[in-house]
Amino acid sequence: MGKTIKLCSGTEAVRKFKKAGWTVVRQKGSHVMLTKPDYQWTLSVPSHAELGPGLLHKLIRQAGLTIEEFNKL
């Protein structure tokens, strides 16, 4: 069962990505942009009350994390 994403807010997701080594570079409207050195993706996390499971899964995959790693952060 360990593949269930714990849904969270955009703010909480940003906090988790920062723990994983990502840095907030800017905020454009309601989207927070994060980068990581030597990484091809810029994560764009909307500051919504709750992120949908599809978007959250995509962001976790782009960040190079597993769902289990993200849930533990």
N, CA, C and O atoms as a Maestro MAE file, in Angstrom:
{
 s_m_m2io_version
 :::
 2.0.0
}

f_m_ct {
 s_m_title
 :::
 protein
 m_atom[292] {
  # First column is atom index #
  i_m_mmod_type
  r_m_x_coord
  r_m_y_coord
  r_m_z_coord
  i_m_residue_number
  s_m_chain_name
  s_m_pdb_residue_name
  s_m_pdb_atom_name
  i_m_atomic_number
  :::
  1 25 0.805 -1.205 0.000 1 A "MET " " N  " 7
  2 3 0.000 0.000 0.000 1 A "MET " " CA " 6
  3 2 0.845 1.264 0.000 1 A "MET " " C  " 6
  4 15 0.315 2.315 -0.362 1 A "MET " " O  " 8
  5 25 2.093 1.244 0.371 2 A "GLY " " N  " 7
  6 3 2.919 2.412 0.604 2 A "GLY " " CA " 6
  7 2 2.984 3.463 -0.486 2 A "GLY " " C  " 6
  8 15 3.734 4.430 -0.349 2 A "GLY " " O  " 8
  9 25 2.222 3.311 -1.576 3 A "LYS " " N  " 7
  10 3 2.293 4.266 -2.674 3 A "LYS " " CA " 6
  11 2 1.233 5.359 -2.591 3 A "LYS " " C  " 6
  12 15 1.042 6.084 -3.568 3 A "LYS " " O  " 8
  13 25 0.542 5.507 -1.472 4 A "THR " " N  " 7
  14 3 -0.500 6.509 -1.346 4 A "THR " " CA " 6
  15 2 0.116 7.866 -1.038 4 A "THR " " C  " 6
  16 15 0.884 8.013 -0.088 4 A "THR " " O  " 8
  17 25 -0.230 8.851 -1.855 5 A "ILE " " N  " 7
  18 3 0.270 10.202 -1.622 5 A "ILE " " CA " 6
  19 2 -0.559 10.840 -0.517 5 A "ILE " " C  " 6
  20 15 -1.789 10.819 -0.549 5 A "ILE " " O  " 8
  21 25 0.144 11.410 0.465 6 A "LYS " " N  " 7
  22 3 -0.552 12.186 1.489 6 A "LYS " " CA " 6
  23 2 -0.798 13.566 0.904 6 A "LYS " " C  " 6
  24 15 0.148 14.315 0.659 6 A "LYS " " O  " 8
  25 25 -2.063 13.908 0.677 7 A "LEU " " N  " 7
  26 3 -2.377 15.211 0.105 7 A "LEU " " CA " 6
  27 2 -1.970 16.311 1.073 7 A "LEU " " C  " 6
  28 15 -2.041 16.146 2.291 7 A "LEU " " O  " 8
  29 25 -1.545 17.434 0.511 8 A "CYS " " N  " 7
  30 3 -1.113 18.540 1.346 8 A "CYS " " CA " 6
  31 2 -1.355 19.851 0.614 8 A "CYS " " C  " 6
  32 15 -1.692 19.866 -0.570 8 A "CYS " " O  " 8
  33 25 -1.181 20.936 1.328 9 A "SER " " N  " 7
  34 3 -1.347 22.255 0.721 9 A "SER " " CA " 6
  35 2 -0.097 22.596 -0.085 9 A "SER " " C  " 6
  36 15 0.937 21.943 0.053 9 A "SER " " O  " 8
  37 25 -0.200 23.617 -0.922 10 A "GLY " " N  " 7
  38 3 0.959 24.068 -1.682 10 A "GLY " " CA " 6
  39 2 2.081 24.525 -0.774 10 A "GLY " " C  " 6
  40 15 3.253 24.258 -1.042 10 A "GLY " " O  " 8
  41 25 1.724 25.221 0.309 11 A "THR " " N  " 7
  42 3 2.723 25.712 1.260 11 A "THR " " CA " 6
  43 2 3.463 24.556 1.918 11 A "THR " " C  " 6
  44 15 4.681 24.609 2.090 11 A "THR " " O  " 8
  45 25 2.725 23.511 2.286 12 A "GLU " " N  " 7
  46 3 3.356 22.341 2.906 12 A "GLU " " CA " 6
  47 2 4.243 21.614 1.904 12 A "GLU " " C  " 6
  48 15 5.317 21.130 2.262 12 A "GLU " " O  " 8
  49 25 3.800 21.533 0.646 13 A "ALA " " N  " 7
  50 3 4.612 20.883 -0.390 13 A "ALA " " CA " 6
  51 2 5.922 21.641 -0.593 13 A "ALA " " C  " 6
  52 15 6.979 21.024 -0.721 13 A "ALA " " O  " 8
  53 25 5.861 22.976 -0.624 14 A "VAL " " N  " 7
  54 3 7.079 23.788 -0.765 14 A "VAL " " CA " 6
  55 2 8.025 23.501 0.396 14 A "VAL " " C  " 6
  56 15 9.230 23.354 0.191 14 A "VAL " " O  " 8
  57 25 7.492 23.420 1.608 15 A "ARG " " N  " 7
  58 3 8.311 23.144 2.791 15 A "ARG " " CA " 6
  59 2 9.006 21.778 2.655 15 A "ARG " " C  " 6
  60 15 10.180 21.635 2.995 15 A "ARG " " O  " 8
  61 25 8.267 20.782 2.156 16 A "LYS " " N  " 7
  62 3 8.850 19.448 1.982 16 A "LYS " " CA " 6
  63 2 9.935 19.460 0.904 16 A "LYS " " C  " 6
  64 15 10.988 18.849 1.083 16 A "LYS " " O  " 8
  65 25 9.688 20.150 -0.215 17 A "PHE " " N  " 7
  66 3 10.697 20.210 -1.271 17 A "PHE " " CA " 6
  67 2 11.947 20.943 -0.795 17 A "PHE " " C  " 6
  68 15 13.059 20.584 -1.180 17 A "PHE " " O  " 8
  69 25 11.773 21.972 0.044 18 A "LYS " " N  " 7
  70 3 12.934 22.685 0.596 18 A "LYS " " CA " 6
  71 2 13.768 21.755 1.472 18 A "LYS " " C  " 6
  72 15 14.997 21.831 1.457 18 A "LYS " " O  " 8
  73 25 13.115 20.878 2.235 19 A "LYS " " N  " 7
  74 3 13.841 19.899 3.053 19 A "LYS " " CA " 6
  75 2 14.635 18.943 2.173 19 A "LYS " " C  " 6
  76 15 15.671 18.422 2.587 19 A "LYS " " O  " 8
  77 25 14.143 18.713 0.949 20 A "ALA " " N  " 7
  78 3 14.809 17.799 0.017 20 A "ALA " " CA " 6
  79 2 15.896 18.498 -0.803 20 A "ALA " " C  " 6
  80 15 16.461 17.904 -1.720 20 A "ALA " " O  " 8
  81 25 16.189 19.758 -0.473 21 A "GLY " " N  " 7
  82 3 17.295 20.447 -1.130 21 A "GLY " " CA " 6
  83 2 16.907 21.450 -2.199 21 A "GLY " " C  " 6
  84 15 17.784 22.033 -2.836 21 A "GLY " " O  " 8
  85 25 15.620 21.666 -2.413 22 A "TRP " " N  " 7
  86 3 15.162 22.637 -3.398 22 A "TRP " " CA " 6
  87 2 15.157 24.033 -2.787 22 A "TRP " " C  " 6
  88 15 14.995 24.184 -1.576 22 A "TRP " " O  " 8
  89 25 15.337 25.063 -3.631 23 A "THR " " N  " 7
  90 3 15.392 26.447 -3.178 23 A "THR " " CA " 6
  91 2 14.313 27.257 -3.882 23 A "THR " " C  " 6
  92 15 14.130 27.141 -5.093 23 A "THR " " O  " 8
  93 25 13.597 28.080 -3.113 24 A "VAL " " N  " 7
  94 3 12.599 28.977 -3.706 24 A "VAL " " CA " 6
  95 2 13.354 30.098 -4.409 24 A "VAL " " C  " 6
  96 15 14.154 30.797 -3.787 24 A "VAL " " O  " 8
  97 25 13.100 30.271 -5.709 25 A "VAL " " N  " 7
  98 3 13.780 31.320 -6.461 25 A "VAL " " CA " 6
  99 2 12.887 32.519 -6.732 25 A "VAL " " C  " 6
  100 15 13.370 33.646 -6.830 25 A "VAL " " O  " 8
  101 25 11.586 32.282 -6.853 26 A "ARG " " N  " 7
  102 3 10.663 33.397 -7.076 26 A "ARG " " CA " 6
  103 2 9.239 32.914 -6.893 26 A "ARG " " C  " 6
  104 15 8.954 31.718 -6.842 26 A "ARG " " O  " 8
  105 25 8.355 33.900 -6.795 27 A "GLN " " N  " 7
  106 3 6.934 33.585 -6.750 27 A "GLN " " CA " 6
  107 2 6.249 34.465 -7.772 27 A "GLN " " C  " 6
  108 15 6.403 35.686 -7.768 27 A "GLN " " O  " 8
  109 25 5.486 33.824 -8.655 28 A "LYS " " N  " 7
  110 3 4.758 34.564 -9.678 28 A "LYS " " CA " 6
  111 2 3.281 34.295 -9.452 28 A "LYS " " C  " 6
  112 15 2.797 33.192 -9.705 28 A "LYS " " O  " 8
  113 25 2.571 35.302 -8.977 29 A "GLY " " N  " 7
  114 3 1.169 35.113 -8.650 29 A "GLY " " CA " 6
  115 2 1.048 34.102 -7.525 29 A "GLY " " C  " 6
  116 15 1.668 34.254 -6.472 29 A "GLY " " O  " 8
  117 25 0.248 33.072 -7.750 30 A "SER " " N  " 7
  118 3 0.047 32.071 -6.700 30 A "SER " " CA " 6
  119 2 0.977 30.873 -6.857 30 A "SER " " C  " 6
  120 15 0.800 29.870 -6.165 30 A "SER " " O  " 8
  121 25 1.960 30.951 -7.746 31 A "HIS " " N  " 7
  122 3 2.865 29.823 -7.974 31 A "HIS " " CA " 6
  123 2 4.255 30.128 -7.426 31 A "HIS " " C  " 6
  124 15 4.828 31.183 -7.702 31 A "HIS " " O  " 8
  125 25 4.788 29.191 -6.647 32 A "VAL " " N  " 7
  126 3 6.133 29.298 -6.096 32 A "VAL " " CA " 6
  127 2 7.059 28.452 -6.971 32 A "VAL " " C  " 6
  128 15 6.788 27.276 -7.216 32 A "VAL " " O  " 8
  129 25 8.149 29.057 -7.440 33 A "MET " " N  " 7
  130 3 9.105 28.356 -8.302 33 A "MET " " CA " 6
  131 2 10.310 27.922 -7.471 33 A "MET " " C  " 6
  132 15 10.903 28.719 -6.743 33 A "MET " " O  " 8
  133 25 10.658 26.643 -7.595 34 A "LEU " " N  " 7
  134 3 11.805 26.099 -6.873 34 A "LEU " " CA " 6
  135 2 12.801 25.501 -7.863 34 A "LEU " " C  " 6
  136 15 12.415 24.921 -8.878 34 A "LEU " " O  " 8
  137 25 14.082 25.651 -7.553 35 A "THR " " N  " 7
  138 3 15.128 25.045 -8.376 35 A "THR " " CA " 6
  139 2 16.088 24.281 -7.473 35 A "THR " " C  " 6
  140 15 16.096 24.440 -6.253 35 A "THR " " O  " 8
  141 25 16.901 23.443 -8.123 36 A "LYS " " N  " 7
  142 3 17.922 22.667 -7.425 36 A "LYS " " CA " 6
  143 2 19.144 22.653 -8.342 36 A "LYS " " C  " 6
  144 15 19.003 22.429 -9.544 36 A "LYS " " O  " 8
  145 25 20.334 22.886 -7.801 37 A "PRO " " N  " 7
  146 3 21.527 22.902 -8.652 37 A "PRO " " CA " 6
  147 2 21.661 21.628 -9.486 37 A "PRO " " C  " 6
  148 15 21.362 20.531 -9.015 37 A "PRO " " O  " 8
  149 25 22.112 21.790 -10.728 38 A "ASP " " N  " 7
  150 3 22.347 20.666 -11.640 38 A "ASP " " CA " 6
  151 2 21.100 19.818 -11.878 38 A "ASP " " C  " 6
  152 15 21.194 18.604 -12.058 38 A "ASP " " O  " 8
  153 25 19.928 20.465 -11.877 39 A "TYR " " N  " 7
  154 3 18.688 19.727 -12.095 39 A "TYR " " CA " 6
  155 2 17.920 20.386 -13.225 39 A "TYR " " C  " 6
  156 15 17.849 21.613 -13.295 39 A "TYR " " O  " 8
  157 25 17.342 19.579 -14.113 40 A "GLN " " N  " 7
  158 3 16.724 20.122 -15.318 40 A "GLN " " CA " 6
  159 2 15.371 20.778 -15.073 40 A "GLN " " C  " 6
  160 15 14.949 21.606 -15.880 40 A "GLN " " O  " 8
  161 25 14.678 20.442 -13.993 41 A "TRP " " N  " 7
  162 3 13.330 20.952 -13.772 41 A "TRP " " CA " 6
  163 2 13.318 22.178 -12.872 41 A "TRP " " C  " 6
  164 15 14.137 22.310 -11.963 41 A "TRP " " O  " 8
  165 25 12.380 23.066 -13.142 42 A "THR " " N  " 7
  166 3 11.991 24.087 -12.184 42 A "THR " " CA " 6
  167 2 10.609 23.653 -11.718 42 A "THR " " C  " 6
  168 15 9.698 23.500 -12.531 42 A "THR " " O  " 8
  169 25 10.449 23.456 -10.421 43 A "LEU " " N  " 7
  170 3 9.150 23.059 -9.897 43 A "LEU " " CA " 6
  171 2 8.281 24.299 -9.737 43 A "LEU " " C  " 6
  172 15 8.729 25.309 -9.195 43 A "LEU " " O  " 8
  173 25 7.060 24.225 -10.200 44 A "SER " " N  " 7
  174 3 6.099 25.312 -10.062 44 A "SER " " CA " 6
  175 2 4.957 24.797 -9.186 44 A "SER " " C  " 6
  176 15 4.109 24.027 -9.636 44 A "SER " " O  " 8
  177 25 4.954 25.236 -7.932 45 A "VAL " " N  " 7
  178 3 3.983 24.727 -6.960 45 A "VAL " " CA " 6
  179 2 2.932 25.798 -6.687 45 A "VAL " " C  " 6
  180 15 3.267 26.870 -6.182 45 A "VAL " " O  " 8
  181 25 1.668 25.528 -7.010 46 A "PRO " " N  " 7
  182 3 0.617 26.510 -6.713 46 A "PRO " " CA " 6
  183 2 0.350 26.571 -5.216 46 A "PRO " " C  " 6
  184 15 0.385 25.549 -4.531 46 A "PRO " " O  " 8
  185 25 0.085 27.767 -4.712 47 A "SER " " N  " 7
  186 3 -0.174 27.957 -3.277 47 A "SER " " CA " 6
  187 2 -1.645 27.716 -2.966 47 A "SER " " C  " 6
  188 15 -2.315 28.589 -2.414 47 A "SER " " O  " 8
  189 25 -2.146 26.549 -3.315 48 A "HIS " " N  " 7
  190 3 -3.541 26.223 -3.072 48 A "HIS " " CA " 6
  191 2 -3.704 25.573 -1.705 48 A "HIS " " C  " 6
  192 15 -2.737 25.090 -1.116 48 A "HIS " " O  " 8
  193 25 -4.940 25.567 -1.205 49 A "ALA " " N  " 7
  194 3 -5.221 24.948 0.094 49 A "ALA " " CA " 6
  195 2 -4.933 23.454 0.063 49 A "ALA " " C  " 6
  196 15 -4.459 22.894 1.052 49 A "ALA " " O  " 8
  197 25 -5.217 22.800 -1.071 50 A "GLU " " N  " 7
  198 3 -4.898 21.379 -1.220 50 A "GLU " " CA " 6
  199 2 -4.549 21.103 -2.677 50 A "GLU " " C  " 6
  200 15 -5.286 21.478 -3.589 50 A "GLU " " O  " 8
  201 25 -3.412 20.442 -2.879 51 A "LEU " " N  " 7
  202 3 -2.987 20.078 -4.234 51 A "LEU " " CA " 6
  203 2 -3.647 18.754 -4.608 51 A "LEU " " C  " 6
  204 15 -3.764 17.856 -3.774 51 A "LEU " " O  " 8
  205 25 -4.072 18.637 -5.851 52 A "GLY " " N  " 7
  206 3 -4.674 17.403 -6.329 52 A "GLY " " CA " 6
  207 2 -3.641 16.300 -6.420 52 A "GLY " " C  " 6
  208 15 -2.451 16.579 -6.568 52 A "GLY " " O  " 8
  209 25 -4.074 15.047 -6.333 53 A "PRO " " N  " 7
  210 3 -3.128 13.928 -6.356 53 A "PRO " " CA " 6
  211 2 -2.335 13.837 -7.654 53 A "PRO " " C  " 6
  212 15 -1.163 13.460 -7.628 53 A "PRO " " O  " 8
  213 25 -2.945 14.173 -8.788 54 A "GLY " " N  " 7
  214 3 -2.226 14.112 -10.066 54 A "GLY " " CA " 6
  215 2 -1.096 15.119 -10.127 54 A "GLY " " C  " 6
  216 15 0.016 14.783 -10.534 54 A "GLY " " O  " 8
  217 25 -1.371 16.350 -9.725 55 A "LEU " " N  " 7
  218 3 -0.350 17.401 -9.721 55 A "LEU " " CA " 6
  219 2 0.747 17.064 -8.729 55 A "LEU " " C  " 6
  220 15 1.930 17.218 -9.032 55 A "LEU " " O  " 8
  221 25 0.368 16.609 -7.557 56 A "LEU " " N  " 7
  222 3 1.351 16.275 -6.526 56 A "LEU " " CA " 6
  223 2 2.261 15.146 -7.009 56 A "LEU " " C  " 6
  224 15 3.473 15.186 -6.796 56 A "LEU " " O  " 8
  225 25 1.677 14.145 -7.655 57 A "HIS " " N  " 7
  226 3 2.462 13.021 -8.187 57 A "HIS " " CA " 6
  227 2 3.450 13.514 -9.235 57 A "HIS " " C  " 6
  228 15 4.604 13.084 -9.250 57 A "HIS " " O  " 8
  229 25 3.008 14.412 -10.113 58 A "LYS " " N  " 7
  230 3 3.882 14.962 -11.154 58 A "LYS " " CA " 6
  231 2 5.049 15.739 -10.533 58 A "LYS " " C  " 6
  232 15 6.193 15.584 -10.960 58 A "LYS " " O  " 8
  233 25 4.763 16.571 -9.530 59 A "LEU " " N  " 7
  234 3 5.814 17.360 -8.880 59 A "LEU " " CA " 6
  235 2 6.830 16.459 -8.173 59 A "LEU " " C  " 6
  236 15 8.036 16.701 -8.239 59 A "LEU " " O  " 8
  237 25 6.334 15.422 -7.497 60 A "ILE " " N  " 7
  238 3 7.224 14.494 -6.797 60 A "ILE " " CA " 6
  239 2 8.135 13.796 -7.800 60 A "ILE " " C  " 6
  240 15 9.335 13.654 -7.563 60 A "ILE " " O  " 8
  241 25 7.560 13.361 -8.924 61 A "ARG " " N  " 7
  242 3 8.346 12.692 -9.968 61 A "ARG " " CA " 6
  243 2 9.394 13.648 -10.544 61 A "ARG " " C  " 6
  244 15 10.548 13.263 -10.736 61 A "ARG " " O  " 8
  245 25 8.994 14.899 -10.820 62 A "GLN " " N  " 7
  246 3 9.944 15.875 -11.367 62 A "GLN " " CA " 6
  247 2 11.059 16.188 -10.377 62 A "GLN " " C  " 6
  248 15 12.186 16.481 -10.778 62 A "GLN " " O  " 8
  249 25 10.747 16.126 -9.091 63 A "ALA " " N  " 7
  250 3 11.748 16.420 -8.060 63 A "ALA " " CA " 6
  251 2 12.712 15.260 -7.849 63 A "ALA " " C  " 6
  252 15 13.685 15.386 -7.105 63 A "ALA " " O  " 8
  253 25 12.444 14.130 -8.503 64 A "GLY " " N  " 7
  254 3 13.324 12.975 -8.363 64 A "GLY " " CA " 6
  255 2 13.132 12.238 -7.053 64 A "GLY " " C  " 6
  256 15 14.037 11.543 -6.590 64 A "GLY " " O  " 8
  257 25 11.959 12.382 -6.450 65 A "LEU " " N  " 7
  258 3 11.658 11.720 -5.185 65 A "LEU " " CA " 6
  259 2 10.669 10.586 -5.419 65 A "LEU " " C  " 6
  260 15 9.964 10.556 -6.427 65 A "LEU " " O  " 8
  261 25 10.630 9.665 -4.482 66 A "THR " " N  " 7
  262 3 9.571 8.671 -4.500 66 A "THR " " CA " 6
  263 2 8.428 9.201 -3.633 66 A "THR " " C  " 6
  264 15 8.613 10.136 -2.855 66 A "THR " " O  " 8
  265 25 7.269 8.608 -3.769 67 A "ILE " " N  " 7
  266 3 6.126 9.020 -2.944 67 A "ILE " " CA " 6
  267 2 6.456 8.786 -1.470 67 A "ILE " " C  " 6
  268 15 6.114 9.606 -0.618 67 A "ILE " " O  " 8
  269 25 7.116 7.674 -1.172 68 A "GLU " " N  " 7
  270 3 7.472 7.370 0.216 68 A "GLU " " CA " 6
  271 2 8.411 8.434 0.768 68 A "GLU " " C  " 6
  272 15 8.234 8.889 1.898 68 A "GLU " " O  " 8
  273 25 9.417 8.841 -0.024 69 A "GLU " " N  " 7
  274 3 10.363 9.873 0.439 69 A "GLU " " CA " 6
  275 2 9.641 11.182 0.704 69 A "GLU " " C  " 6
  276 15 9.893 11.847 1.709 69 A "GLU " " O  " 8
  277 25 8.736 11.553 -0.206 70 A "PHE " " N  " 7
  278 3 7.989 12.808 -0.052 70 A "PHE " " CA " 6
  279 2 7.121 12.763 1.201 70 A "PHE " " C  " 6
  280 15 7.079 13.731 1.960 70 A "PHE " " O  " 8
  281 25 6.432 11.651 1.422 71 A "ASN " " N  " 7
  282 3 5.561 11.530 2.591 71 A "ASN " " CA " 6
  283 2 6.327 11.645 3.899 71 A "ASN " " C  " 6
  284 15 5.791 12.138 4.892 71 A "ASN " " O  " 8
  285 25 7.602 11.185 3.909 72 A "LYS " " N  " 7
  286 3 8.392 11.228 5.139 72 A "LYS " " CA " 6
  287 2 8.938 12.619 5.446 72 A "LYS " " C  " 6
  288 15 9.290 12.908 6.589 72 A "LYS " " O  " 8
  289 25 9.011 13.480 4.435 73 A "LEU " " N  " 7
  290 3 9.589 14.818 4.656 73 A "LEU " " CA " 6
  291 2 8.677 15.681 5.511 73 A "LEU " " C  " 6
  292 15 9.006 16.832 5.796 73 A "LEU " " O  " 8
  :::
 }
 m_bond[291] {
  # First column is bond index #
  i_m_from
  i_m_to
  i_m_order
  :::
  1 1 2 1
  2 2 3 1
  3 3 4 2
  4 3 5 1
  5 5 6 1
  6 6 7 1
  7 7 8 2
  8 7 9 1
  9 9 10 1
  10 10 11 1
  11 11 12 2
  12 11 13 1
  13 13 14 1
  14 14 15 1
  15 15 16 2
  16 15 17 1
  17 17 18 1
  18 18 19 1
  19 19 20 2
  20 19 21 1
  21 21 22 1
  22 22 23 1
  23 23 24 2
  24 23 25 1
  25 25 26 1
  26 26 27 1
  27 27 28 2
  28 27 29 1
  29 29 30 1
  30 30 31 1
  31 31 32 2
  32 31 33 1
  33 33 34 1
  34 34 35 1
  35 35 36 2
  36 35 37 1
  37 37 38 1
  38 38 39 1
  39 39 40 2
  40 39 41 1
  41 41 42 1
  42 42 43 1
  43 43 44 2
  44 43 45 1
  45 45 46 1
  46 46 47 1
  47 47 48 2
  48 47 49 1
  49 49 50 1
  50 50 51 1
  51 51 52 2
  52 51 53 1
  53 53 54 1
  54 54 55 1
  55 55 56 2
  56 55 57 1
  57 57 58 1
  58 58 59 1
  59 59 60 2
  60 59 61 1
  61 61 62 1
  62 62 63 1
  63 63 64 2
  64 63 65 1
  65 65 66 1
  66 66 67 1
  67 67 68 2
  68 67 69 1
  69 69 70 1
  70 70 71 1
  71 71 72 2
  72 71 73 1
  73 73 74 1
  74 74 75 1
  75 75 76 2
  76 75 77 1
  77 77 78 1
  78 78 79 1
  79 79 80 2
  80 79 81 1
  81 81 82 1
  82 82 83 1
  83 83 84 2
  84 83 85 1
  85 85 86 1
  86 86 87 1
  87 87 88 2
  88 87 89 1
  89 89 90 1
  90 90 91 1
  91 91 92 2
  92 91 93 1
  93 93 94 1
  94 94 95 1
  95 95 96 2
  96 95 97 1
  97 97 98 1
  98 98 99 1
  99 99 100 2
  100 99 101 1
  101 101 102 1
  102 102 103 1
  103 103 104 2
  104 103 105 1
  105 105 106 1
  106 106 107 1
  107 107 108 2
  108 107 109 1
  109 109 110 1
  110 110 111 1
  111 111 112 2
  112 111 113 1
  113 113 114 1
  114 114 115 1
  115 115 116 2
  116 115 117 1
  117 117 118 1
  118 118 119 1
  119 119 120 2
  120 119 121 1
  121 121 122 1
  122 122 123 1
  123 123 124 2
  124 123 125 1
  125 125 126 1
  126 126 127 1
  127 127 128 2
  128 127 129 1
  129 129 130 1
  130 130 131 1
  131 131 132 2
  132 131 133 1
  133 133 134 1
  134 134 135 1
  135 135 136 2
  136 135 137 1
  137 137 138 1
  138 138 139 1
  139 139 140 2
  140 139 141 1
  141 141 142 1
  142 142 143 1
  143 143 144 2
  144 143 145 1
  145 145 146 1
  146 146 147 1
  147 147 148 2
  148 147 149 1
  149 149 150 1
  150 150 151 1
  151 151 152 2
  152 151 153 1
  153 153 154 1
  154 154 155 1
  155 155 156 2
  156 155 157 1
  157 157 158 1
  158 158 159 1
  159 159 160 2
  160 159 161 1
  161 161 162 1
  162 162 163 1
  163 163 164 2
  164 163 165 1
  165 165 166 1
  166 166 167 1
  167 167 168 2
  168 167 169 1
  169 169 170 1
  170 170 171 1
  171 171 172 2
  172 171 173 1
  173 173 174 1
  174 174 175 1
  175 175 176 2
  176 175 177 1
  177 177 178 1
  178 178 179 1
  179 179 180 2
  180 179 181 1
  181 181 182 1
  182 182 183 1
  183 183 184 2
  184 183 185 1
  185 185 186 1
  186 186 187 1
  187 187 188 2
  188 187 189 1
  189 189 190 1
  190 190 191 1
  191 191 192 2
  192 191 193 1
  193 193 194 1
  194 194 195 1
  195 195 196 2
  196 195 197 1
  197 197 198 1
  198 198 199 1
  199 199 200 2
  200 199 201 1
  201 201 202 1
  202 202 203 1
  203 203 204 2
  204 203 205 1
  205 205 206 1
  206 206 207 1
  207 207 208 2
  208 207 209 1
  209 209 210 1
  210 210 211 1
  211 211 212 2
  212 211 213 1
  213 213 214 1
  214 214 215 1
  215 215 216 2
  216 215 217 1
  217 217 218 1
  218 218 219 1
  219 219 220 2
  220 219 221 1
  221 221 222 1
  222 222 223 1
  223 223 224 2
  224 223 225 1
  225 225 226 1
  226 226 227 1
  227 227 228 2
  228 227 229 1
  229 229 230 1
  230 230 231 1
  231 231 232 2
  232 231 233 1
  233 233 234 1
  234 234 235 1
  235 235 236 2
  236 235 237 1
  237 237 238 1
  238 238 239 1
  239 239 240 2
  240 239 241 1
  241 241 242 1
  242 242 243 1
  243 243 244 2
  244 243 245 1
  245 245 246 1
  246 246 247 1
  247 247 248 2
  248 247 249 1
  249 249 250 1
  250 250 251 1
  251 251 252 2
  252 251 253 1
  253 253 254 1
  254 254 255 1
  255 255 256 2
  256 255 257 1
  257 257 258 1
  258 258 259 1
  259 259 260 2
  260 259 261 1
  261 261 262 1
  262 262 263 1
  263 263 264 2
  264 263 265 1
  265 265 266 1
  266 266 267 1
  267 267 268 2
  268 267 269 1
  269 269 270 1
  270 270 271 1
  271 271 272 2
  272 271 273 1
  273 273 274 1
  274 274 275 1
  275 275 276 2
  276 275 277 1
  277 277 278 1
  278 278 279 1
  279 279 280 2
  280 279 281 1
  281 281 282 1
  282 282 283 1
  283 283 284 2
  284 283 285 1
  285 285 286 1
  286 286 287 1
  287 287 288 2
  288 287 289 1
  289 289 290 1
  290 290 291 1
  291 291 292 2
  :::
 }
}
